[in-house]
Amino acid sequence: MTNRDAVLPGKFLAMLAAYHALDRHADSAQTQQARAARAARIVADLTTSLQTPLVGKGKLAPWQLQRVTAFIDGHLDAELSIATLSALVGLSAQHFSQSFRRTTGLPPHRYIIEQRVARARHLLIETDGCCLAEIALACGFADQSHFTTAFRKSTGMSPGFYRRLWLAKDRNNGAPPSALI
């Protein structure tokens, strides 16, 4: 049962009571108008409650996820710790890690590695003359070996092979190599 499920019956009952109060003979038109205004506020509040998305239990709020992912994207080349990320959203490291995993499906460290690999894939395609060691450092990997291991785990091929396949694309009239599709 979500928070909304617990609150809605009470709001509905309040709205129903206000509606029934309108049916009774009021002392004055002013009292009747006040009751009608109160019923309208309750209906508006109930409608707003139904339209407000709730965060699943144990998940990060949308603003927290956006703040963390934007920070990660902007600092991929730096060392990113769980303590730093959790401080961004005001959670303990343990709670943050669990909530991040429930929200994204990946633990924070794996998410960071996947983002680094995605940036590396882009750099491998866009920068012909840049060596793999430079790309590794630009994406936040400790060294070329760490980069190659993570890249192979994510894509199933080495960074050098990936680059050669994309260079072959240019020789195939711009069609991407079938191995990358």
TITORGU-273229 format. One line per 8 residues: number of its first residue (from 1); their letters; for each residue x, y, z of N, C-alpha, C, O. Coordinates in Angstrom, 3 decimals. Example, Ala and Ser with C-alpha at 12.3 -4.5 7.8 and 13.67 -1.06 7.14 Angstrom:
<pts>
1> AS> 13.190:-5.690:7.800:12.300:-4.500:7.800:13.200:-3.300:7.800:14.236:-3.319:8.465  12.850:-2.250:7.080:13.670:-1.060:7.140:12.900:0.030:7.870:13.409:1.138:8.039
</pts>
This chain:
<pts>
1> MTNRDAVL> 0.850:-1.185:0.000:0.000:0.000:0.000:0.888:1.239:0.000:1.754:1.388:0.862  0.673:2.117:-0.961:1.476:3.326:-1.055:0.909:4.411:-0.159:-0.194:4.291:0.375  1.681:5.466:-0.008:1.205:6.610:0.779:-0.083:7.164:0.190:-0.996:7.549:0.920  -0.147:7.200:-1.122:-1.328:7.740:-1.788:-2.549:6.870:-1.472:-3.640:7.393:-1.247  -2.369:5.538:-1.455:-3.481:4.645:-1.151:-4.026:4.881:0.251:-5.227:4.748:0.487  -3.141:5.231:1.177:-3.571:5.475:2.550:-4.295:6.810:2.684:-5.177:6.951:3.531  -3.934:7.787:1.863:-4.486:9.138:1.973:-5.792:9.283:1.195:-6.687:10.010:1.626  -5.909:8.614:0.074:-7.062:8.809:-0.801:-8.407:8.487:-0.137:-9.346:9.265:-0.303
9> PGKFLAML> -8.546:7.384:0.604:-9.857:7.155:1.228:-10.284:8.291:2.149:-11.455:8.670:2.165  -9.352:8.832:2.908:-9.673:9.956:3.788:-10.104:11.176:3.006:-11.060:11.850:3.390  -9.417:11.474:1.916:-9.787:12.622:1.085:-11.144:12.400:0.434:-11.960:13.317:0.339  -11.372:11.173:-0.011:-12.648:10.882:-0.636:-13.792:11.042:0.359:-14.836:11.609:0.036  -13.583:10.536:1.574:-14.616:10.671:2.601:-14.869:12.134:2.950:-16.014:12.530:3.169  -13.814:12.934:3.002:-13.983:14.358:3.283:-14.768:15.030:2.157:-15.625:15.877:2.408  -14.468:14.643:0.914:-15.182:15.210:-0.223:-16.649:14.795:-0.181:-17.539:15.603:-0.448  -16.891:13.537:0.155:-18.258:13.047:0.241:-19.040:13.758:1.352:-20.206:14.110:1.173
17> AAYHALDR> -18.391:13.963:2.488:-19.046:14.670:3.601:-19.370:16.105:3.210:-20.442:16.616:3.534  -18.437:16.757:2.508:-18.694:18.133:2.075:-19.843:18.178:1.077:-20.653:19.105:1.098  -19.914:17.185:0.210:-20.991:17.136:-0.766:-22.345:16.949:-0.066:-23.319:17.627:-0.391  -22.391:16.024:0.893:-23.642:15.801:1.622:-24.030:17.026:2.440:-25.215:17.300:2.632  -23.057:17.743:2.909:-23.355:18.950:3.677:-24.033:19.988:2.782:-24.817:20.806:3.265  -23.738:19.958:1.493:-24.370:20.898:0.566:-25.866:20.599:0.424:-26.660:21.516:0.210  -26.250:19.346:0.540:-27.640:18.961:0.375:-28.511:19.409:1.539:-29.714:19.607:1.368  -27.936:19.567:2.693:-28.703:19.994:3.868:-29.065:21.473:3.725:-28.385:22.234:3.037
25> HADSAQTQ> -30.098:21.838:4.360:-30.517:23.236:4.288:-29.552:24.082:5.104:-29.386:23.878:6.307  -28.934:25.011:4.444:-27.973:25.884:5.118:-28.697:27.074:5.719:-29.797:27.447:5.313  -28.026:27.654:6.708:-28.592:28.823:7.379:-28.651:30.007:6.441:-29.583:30.810:6.491  -27.667:30.109:5.600:-27.649:31.256:4.689:-26.977:30.853:3.386:-26.325:29.812:3.292  -27.151:31.691:2.400:-26.514:31.451:1.110:-24.992:31.539:1.240:-24.259:30.855:0.525  -24.526:32.386:2.156:-23.098:32.546:2.383:-22.492:31.244:2.925:-21.410:30.852:2.489  -23.151:30.579:3.846:-22.683:29.310:4.399:-22.676:28.240:3.314:-21.735:27.452:3.221  -23.717:28.212:2.499:-23.801:27.252:1.401:-22.649:27.481:0.410:-22.055:26.520:-0.077
33> QARAARAA> -22.339:28.722:0.118:-21.260:29.062:-0.799:-19.910:28.634:-0.215:-19.051:28.148:-0.951  -19.713:28.805:1.078:-18.456:28.399:1.732:-18.299:26.887:1.663:-17.201:26.386:1.422  -19.392:26.157:1.872:-19.327:24.700:1.797:-19.003:24.244:0.367:-18.230:23.309:0.161  -19.599:24.914:-0.597:-19.331:24.569:-1.998:-17.864:24.834:-2.348:-17.245:24.047:-3.064  -17.312:25.933:-1.849:-15.908:26.256:-2.102:-14.989:25.211:-1.469:-13.984:24.807:-2.053  -15.364:24.783:-0.251:-14.553:23.764:0.431:-14.605:22.446:-0.333:-13.580:21.781:-0.480  -15.753:22.069:-0.811:-15.889:20.834:-1.592:-15.060:20.927:-2.875:-14.431:19.948:-3.276  -15.055:22.094:-3.517:-14.271:22.287:-4.733:-12.778:22.146:-4.444:-12.042:21.562:-5.238
41> RIVADLTT> -12.326:22.691:-3.286:-10.905:22.557:-2.912:-10.542:21.096:-2.671:-9.468:20.644:-3.067  -11.441:20.360:-2.022:-11.170:18.946:-1.753:-11.087:18.166:-3.062:-10.206:17.320:-3.218  -11.981:18.435:-3.996:-11.947:17.754:-5.296:-10.657:18.107:-6.040:-10.028:17.231:-6.634  -10.265:19.366:-6.014:-9.028:19.777:-6.690:-7.817:19.092:-6.049:-6.910:18.646:-6.752  -7.806:19.010:-4.724:-6.715:18.357:-4.009:-6.658:16.874:-4.344:-5.577:16.317:-4.539  -7.821:16.236:-4.412:-7.889:14.820:-4.741:-7.390:14.578:-6.161:-6.650:13.625:-6.405  -7.789:15.428:-7.092:-7.349:15.307:-8.478:-5.844:15.472:-8.585:-5.189:14.721:-9.308  -5.288:16.443:-7.877:-3.844:16.657:-7.879:-3.131:15.445:-7.298:-2.088:15.047:-7.818
49> SLQTPLVG> -3.654:14.855:-6.252:-3.049:13.674:-5.642:-2.993:12.520:-6.618:-2.016:11.773:-6.646  -4.030:12.370:-7.416:-4.066:11.276:-8.380:-3.086:11.493:-9.523:-2.595:10.525:-10.103  -2.792:12.741:-9.855:-1.905:13.040:-10.969:-0.438:13.089:-10.561:0.426:13.049:-11.437  -0.124:13.171:-9.296:1.253:13.265:-8.834:1.880:11.883:-8.819:1.420:11.000:-8.095  2.949:11.681:-9.628:3.575:10.368:-9.629:4.295:10.122:-8.308:4.919:11.025:-7.750  4.202:8.915:-7.825:4.885:8.554:-6.598:6.167:7.809:-6.923:6.259:7.116:-7.936  7.134:7.956:-6.070:8.378:7.221:-6.209:8.143:5.855:-5.594:7.564:5.743:-4.513  8.591:4.820:-6.281:8.443:3.480:-5.747:9.216:3.339:-4.441:10.184:4.059:-4.194
57> KGKLAPWQ> 8.781:2.421:-3.628:9.407:2.223:-2.329:10.878:1.855:-2.514:11.215:0.925:-3.245  11.733:2.596:-1.843:13.157:2.319:-1.892:13.871:2.843:-3.114:15.038:2.519:-3.335  13.193:3.651:-3.917:13.807:4.199:-5.128:14.167:5.662:-4.914:13.672:6.313:-3.994  15.038:6.167:-5.784:15.383:7.581:-5.747:14.241:8.388:-6.348:13.559:7.927:-7.263  14.039:9.586:-5.833:13.076:10.509:-6.421:13.628:10.973:-7.772:14.842:10.952:-7.976  12.763:11.388:-8.689:13.250:11.836:-9.998:14.322:12.929:-9.900:15.293:12.910:-10.656  14.153:13.877:-8.978:15.147:14.947:-8.859:16.484:14.387:-8.369:17.543:14.871:-8.769  16.439:13.373:-7.507:17.680:12.781:-7.009:18.396:12.036:-8.131:19.609:12.171:-8.294
65> LQRVTAFI> 17.653:11.255:-8.900:18.253:10.519:-10.015:18.841:11.486:-11.035:19.943:11.265:-11.536  18.116:12.550:-11.345:18.605:13.526:-12.320:19.876:14.198:-11.820:20.825:14.377:-12.584  19.904:14.565:-10.563:21.082:15.235:-9.998:22.305:14.319:-10.040:23.396:14.751:-10.413  22.125:13.071:-9.662:23.250:12.122:-9.624:23.738:11.800:-11.032:24.943:11.817:-11.285  22.819:11.508:-11.953:23.245:11.146:-13.307:23.892:12.329:-14.025:24.841:12.141:-14.786  23.394:13.540:-13.793:24.029:14.724:-14.395:25.441:14.905:-13.840:26.366:15.235:-14.581  25.600:14.689:-12.541:26.922:14.809:-11.927:27.867:13.750:-12.495:29.021:14.049:-12.805  27.386:12.531:-12.631:28.218:11.460:-13.192:28.628:11.810:-14.615:29.803:11.704:-14.965
73> DGHLDAEL> 27.673:12.224:-15.435:27.980:12.572:-16.827:28.995:13.704:-16.928:29.833:13.713:-17.830  28.920:14.647:-16.015:29.849:15.775:-16.042:31.211:15.492:-15.449:32.142:16.277:-15.629  31.340:14.372:-14.739:32.605:14.064:-14.058:33.103:12.654:-14.357:33.743:12.035:-13.507  32.820:12.139:-15.551:33.249:10.782:-15.885:34.764:10.623:-15.854:35.269:9.536:-15.573  35.483:11.689:-16.137:36.943:11.595:-16.182:37.576:11.666:-14.794:38.791:11.520:-14.661  36.771:11.887:-13.768:37.279:12.004:-12.400:36.938:10.741:-11.606:36.162:9.895:-12.051  37.534:10.640:-10.432:37.198:9.537:-9.541:35.858:9.844:-8.887:35.679:10.899:-8.280  34.927:8.921:-9.015:33.588:9.104:-8.462:33.371:8.075:-7.352:33.424:6.868:-7.585
81> SIATLSAL> 33.129:8.571:-6.159:32.911:7.662:-5.035:31.431:7.643:-4.652:30.686:8.583:-4.928  31.034:6.563:-4.021:29.661:6.437:-3.539:29.380:7.531:-2.503:28.277:8.074:-2.450  30.384:7.847:-1.684:30.210:8.887:-0.663:29.896:10.234:-1.313:29.039:10.971:-0.825  30.573:10.554:-2.395:30.337:11.825:-3.096:28.927:11.848:-3.687:28.204:12.834:-3.546  28.544:10.755:-4.347:27.228:10.697:-4.992:26.099:10.719:-3.967:25.081:11.381:-4.167  26.287:9.992:-2.872:25.231:9.963:-1.858:25.073:11.317:-1.173:23.967:11.695:-0.787  26.184:12.049:-1.023:26.116:13.381:-0.414:25.321:14.354:-1.296:24.698:15.282:-0.780  25.337:14.153:-2.596:24.588:15.022:-3.511:23.085:15.008:-3.222:22.394:16.009:-3.409
89> VGLSAQHF> 22.595:13.858:-2.765:21.156:13.708:-2.548:20.793:13.534:-1.077:19.637:13.273:-0.743  21.787:13.679:-0.198:21.523:13.659:1.234:21.146:12.302:1.799:20.337:12.217:2.723  21.723:11.244:1.255:21.451:9.898:1.751:22.740:9.261:2.245:23.834:9.681:1.867  22.607:8.245:3.092:23.796:7.489:3.491:24.276:6.695:2.283:23.509:6.445:1.353  25.539:6.303:2.298:26.110:5.559:1.177:25.351:4.258:0.939:25.074:3.901:-0.206  25.014:3.554:2.005:24.298:2.281:1.888:22.899:2.483:1.303:22.497:1.781:0.376  22.166:3.448:1.854:20.810:3.714:1.369:20.858:4.187:-0.085:20.036:3.769:-0.900  21.805:5.043:-0.408:21.935:5.531:-1.775:22.195:4.374:-2.744:21.547:4.278:-3.787
97> SQSFRRTT> 23.135:3.504:-2.400:23.479:2.391:-3.288:22.271:1.496:-3.558:22.018:1.108:-4.698  21.534:1.175:-2.504:20.347:0.332:-2.665:19.272:1.036:-3.490:18.667:0.425:-4.371  19.036:2.297:-3.213:18.011:3.056:-3.936:18.394:3.244:-5.393:17.544:3.140:-6.277  19.665:3.520:-5.653:20.133:3.711:-7.028:19.932:2.421:-7.822:19.472:2.451:-8.963  20.277:1.299:-7.213:20.124:0.010:-7.900:18.655:-0.290:-8.180:18.323:-0.777:-9.261  17.782:-0.011:-7.236:16.343:-0.249:-7.447:15.795:0.666:-8.548:14.891:0.278:-9.288  16.341:1.869:-8.650:15.852:2.833:-9.628:16.360:2.543:-11.031:15.584:2.575:-11.987  17.658:2.260:-11.171:18.269:2.106:-12.499:18.441:0.662:-12.939:18.603:0.386:-14.127
105> GLPPHRYI> 18.407:-0.261:-11.981:18.658:-1.655:-12.322:20.134:-2.020:-12.273:20.506:-3.177:-12.471  20.969:-1.024:-12.007:22.414:-1.245:-11.919:22.946:-0.635:-10.633:22.453:0.401:-10.188  23.953:-1.271:-10.029:24.601:-0.608:-8.900:25.348:0.631:-9.405:25.701:0.692:-10.583  25.594:1.610:-8.547:26.240:2.849:-8.997:27.559:2.629:-9.744:27.801:3.258:-10.774  28.404:1.748:-9.232:29.705:1.522:-9.881:29.524:0.978:-11.295:30.216:1.412:-12.216  28.612:0.042:-11.477:28.377:-0.537:-12.806:27.790:0.520:-13.741:28.140:0.574:-14.920  26.903:1.355:-13.214:26.332:2.433:-14.025:27.436:3.378:-14.506:27.452:3.783:-15.669  28.345:3.722:-13.613:29.453:4.622:-13.978:30.311:3.981:-15.062:30.679:4.644:-16.032
113> IEQRVARA> 30.630:2.710:-14.908:31.441:2.008:-15.912:30.730:2.012:-17.263:31.360:2.265:-18.290  29.428:1.735:-17.274:28.669:1.728:-18.531:28.663:3.109:-19.188:28.758:3.218:-20.411  28.550:4.160:-18.379:28.589:5.517:-18.926:29.977:5.827:-19.502:30.089:6.468:-20.547  31.013:5.376:-18.828:32.378:5.581:-19.329:32.599:4.831:-20.637:33.235:5.352:-21.552  32.084:3.630:-20.728:32.208:2.852:-21.967:31.441:3.545:-23.092:31.920:3.596:-24.225  30.269:4.072:-22.796:29.485:4.788:-23.824:30.262:5.999:-24.339:30.290:6.258:-25.542  30.885:6.731:-23.431:31.704:7.880:-23.867:32.898:7.403:-24.681:33.256:8.022:-25.682  33.506:6.318:-24.261:34.656:5.770:-24.989:34.251:5.343:-26.397:34.996:5.569:-27.351
121> RHLLIETD> 33.077:4.726:-26.534:32.604:4.325:-27.866:32.496:5.543:-28.774:32.889:5.495:-29.940  31.970:6.618:-28.239:31.855:7.859:-29.019:33.242:8.385:-29.405:33.466:8.748:-30.560  34.163:8.426:-28.455:35.507:8.931:-28.737:36.254:8.038:-29.714:37.009:8.540:-30.547  36.064:6.736:-29.635:36.730:5.823:-30.563:36.295:6.085:-32.004:37.091:5.956:-32.934  35.049:6.447:-32.175:34.526:6.708:-33.524:34.948:8.091:-34.016:35.319:8.254:-35.178  34.890:9.085:-33.130:35.108:10.472:-33.523:36.581:10.882:-33.595:36.908:11.847:-34.285  37.462:10.187:-32.913:38.872:10.595:-32.864:39.756:9.481:-33.419:40.104:8.533:-32.715  40.109:9.618:-34.695:40.938:8.600:-35.347:42.349:8.549:-34.774:42.878:7.467:-34.516
129> GCCLAEIA> 42.955:9.705:-34.574:44.360:9.757:-34.191:44.631:9.598:-32.705:45.788:9.472:-32.301  43.605:9.602:-31.895:43.786:9.533:-30.445:44.082:8.086:-30.032:43.373:7.160:-30.427  45.130:7.910:-29.237:45.481:6.549:-28.829:44.527:6.050:-27.739:43.855:6.842:-27.079  44.482:4.748:-27.565:43.558:4.135:-26.614:43.853:4.553:-25.185:42.930:4.695:-24.382  45.121:4.752:-24.852:45.483:5.167:-23.497:44.914:6.551:-23.178:44.459:6.788:-22.059  44.935:7.456:-24.140:44.379:8.795:-23.938:42.859:8.739:-23.780:42.289:9.444:-22.947  42.219:7.908:-24.574:40.765:7.746:-24.459:40.418:7.153:-23.097:39.453:7.571:-22.458  41.209:6.182:-22.662:40.978:5.561:-21.355:41.017:6.611:-20.249:40.133:6.642:-19.394
137> LACGFADQ> 42.024:7.462:-20.260:42.149:8.494:-19.228:41.045:9.544:-19.356:40.528:10.023:-18.347  40.682:9.902:-20.582:39.631:10.905:-20.801:38.267:10.405:-20.317:37.388:11.206:-19.999  38.094:9.089:-20.263:36.820:8.516:-19.822:36.828:8.105:-18.354:35.833:7.587:-17.847  37.952:8.334:-17.667:37.998:8.057:-16.232:38.507:6.683:-15.853:38.427:6.310:-14.683  39.024:5.921:-16.792:39.590:4.618:-16.467:41.005:4.816:-15.924:41.700:5.759:-16.300  41.417:3.920:-15.041:42.730:4.044:-14.402:43.860:3.937:-15.419:44.848:4.666:-15.329  43.723:3.046:-16.370:44.743:2.859:-17.407:44.112:2.143:-18.592:42.921:1.831:-18.578  44.924:1.882:-19.626:44.402:1.258:-20.839:43.929:-0.172:-20.571:42.959:-0.628:-21.177
145> SHFTTAFR> 44.602:-0.874:-19.676:44.217:-2.243:-19.358:42.827:-2.284:-18.705:41.982:-3.100:-19.071  42.613:-1.406:-17.753:41.299:-1.313:-17.099:40.223:-0.957:-18.127:39.128:-1.519:-18.107  40.537:-0.035:-19.009:39.624:0.378:-20.068:39.279:-0.794:-20.973:38.107:-1.037:-21.258  40.292:-1.519:-21.425:40.072:-2.644:-22.335:39.217:-3.723:-21.685:38.319:-4.273:-22.323  39.490:-4.027:-20.427:38.715:-5.041:-19.709:37.246:-4.629:-19.590:36.349:-5.425:-19.865  37.010:-3.400:-19.184:35.632:-2.914:-19.025:34.918:-2.834:-20.371:33.744:-3.190:-20.475  35.618:-2.372:-21.393:35.032:-2.230:-22.722:34.648:-3.601:-23.273:33.556:-3.771:-23.814  35.546:-4.578:-23.137:35.275:-5.930:-23.631:34.096:-6.554:-22.880:33.261:-7.228:-23.483
153> KSTGMSPG> 34.031:-6.331:-21.580:32.928:-6.878:-20.782:31.590:-6.285:-21.217:30.572:-6.976:-21.227  31.596:-5.017:-21.573:30.364:-4.329:-21.954:29.944:-4.614:-23.397:28.760:-4.814:-23.668  30.904:-4.633:-24.321:30.567:-4.730:-25.746:30.869:-6.085:-26.368:30.342:-6.416:-27.430  31.709:-6.861:-25.715:32.089:-8.155:-26.286:33.257:-8.080:-27.247:33.605:-9.082:-27.872  33.869:-6.916:-27.378:35.029:-6.760:-28.262:36.000:-5.751:-27.667:35.636:-4.955:-26.801  37.220:-5.794:-28.136:38.217:-4.857:-27.626:37.987:-3.477:-28.236:37.356:-3.364:-29.286  38.494:-2.427:-27.588:38.329:-1.078:-28.147:38.984:-0.928:-29.526:38.444:-0.266:-30.412  40.148:-1.549:-29.689:40.836:-1.465:-30.984:40.027:-2.115:-32.093:39.933:-1.564:-33.190
161> FYRRLWLA> 39.450:-3.261:-31.832:38.617:-3.952:-32.816:37.377:-3.129:-33.131:36.985:-3.005:-34.291  36.764:-2.569:-32.099:35.594:-1.717:-32.284:35.917:-0.544:-33.210:35.152:-0.232:-34.123  37.048:0.094:-32.966:37.457:1.229:-33.800:37.700:0.784:-35.237:37.269:1.462:-36.170  38.378:-0.335:-35.431:38.657:-0.827:-36.791:37.359:-1.132:-37.535:37.249:-0.857:-38.730  36.381:-1.695:-36.835:35.098:-1.963:-37.479:34.427:-0.671:-37.942:33.872:-0.611:-39.039  34.481:0.352:-37.106:33.859:1.617:-37.486:34.633:2.315:-38.596:34.034:3.008:-39.417  35.938:2.149:-38.636:36.715:2.707:-39.741:36.370:1.978:-41.035:36.379:2.581:-42.109  36.066:0.688:-40.939:35.650:-0.078:-42.110:34.312:0.433:-42.640:34.012:0.281:-43.824
169> KDRNNGAP> 33.525:1.027:-41.780:32.234:1.599:-42.187:32.423:2.634:-43.282:31.640:2.705:-44.229  33.468:3.432:-43.142:33.724:4.463:-44.141:34.045:3.860:-45.501:33.760:4.457:-46.539  34.637:2.681:-45.484:34.964:2.018:-46.757:33.750:1.280:-47.329:33.783:0.844:-48.480  32.694:1.137:-46.551:31.482:0.435:-46.998:30.360:1.430:-47.293:29.198:1.159:-46.988  30.690:2.559:-47.874:29.705:3.582:-48.239:28.883:4.079:-47.061:27.698:4.376:-47.214  29.497:4.172:-45.892:28.847:4.747:-44.731:27.943:3.787:-43.981:27.362:4.170:-42.966  27.803:2.550:-44.446:26.965:1.594:-43.724:27.722:1.077:-42.517:28.897:0.727:-42.636  27.074:1.018:-41.343:27.777:0.499:-40.167:28.101:-0.972:-40.359:27.323:-1.700:-40.975
177> PSALI> 29.225:-1.414:-39.845:29.578:-2.815:-39.960:28.516:-3.690:-39.313:27.949:-3.327:-38.283  28.243:-4.848:-39.919:27.189:-5.723:-39.416:27.485:-6.221:-38.001:26.556:-6.556:-37.266  28.750:-6.277:-37.608:29.103:-6.735:-36.261:28.670:-5.752:-35.185:28.572:-6.127:-34.017  28.407:-4.495:-35.555:28.042:-3.462:-34.573:26.550:-3.233:-34.512:26.077:-2.475:-33.665  25.810:-3.862:-35.378:24.365:-3.640:-35.406:23.659:-4.611:-34.491:22.434:-4.578:-34.382
</pts>
